[in-house]
């Protein structure tokens, strides 16, 4: 069983982490903080009207029903939320402000693990009690990415790029796996739904005016020739069902995959509004890259900081 012990250490031991990914991790966590902030900022303007005591679906009535059905202990497991303590307007706004504050500190790279924990607890509290206003794919994917990032983030109050605390390989893989699943499951759903429009490559003919909150850019795309819409329908299926498998290929193929998928994702963002789901997918794509590729694009000040961390890490290794 020595091989199992070695494999476990390789996956979960931070000292044997992915030493070539601190820069992608740094970029990903900053972007994740921005996504969390956008989620809490939007909630601050609507949460009281949605699940407040006088809202459309009051959280206190929902939690009382859950407790009556499952009991208090099982009820907390069924709906894990801080709102069991109180679901008044003050606690709702406190959670929003705590989430916004923690997300900003995450962007500033102050105690990333602690800030990620606060963001996760606050957002989970809303999702668990929001009833019909939660449960969307974007909510679940953000919670998944936020939870995995607790193990992905570097330790310390001001970790910088975290060269001395490389990303755990298991957490890196799970985040990449989430990126893969979002695409691949979307493609499978299109084909398994039985919708003939995808099989006949006509699904994009009216998409730019019927998609979720289409943008003014989408108006121009809608007026492109029919061959363009047929081509994008085919390309969407090819990307979601075939191209994303390049994640599991060697380094150069992953980088090529990044440069194909990223412009495509930007096109989706520019023509429709899926809330923060596409921004999360876009951000997860950064993890296909590595330090060797990204370091050449860093500003000079960041390059010096990264070089200093690398030198310090080597000196510590030689000392030990």
Order of alpha helices (4+ residues) and beta strands (2+ residues): alpha-alpha-alpha-alpha-alpha-alpha-alpha-alpha-alpha-alpha-alpha-alpha-alpha-alpha-alpha-alpha-alpha
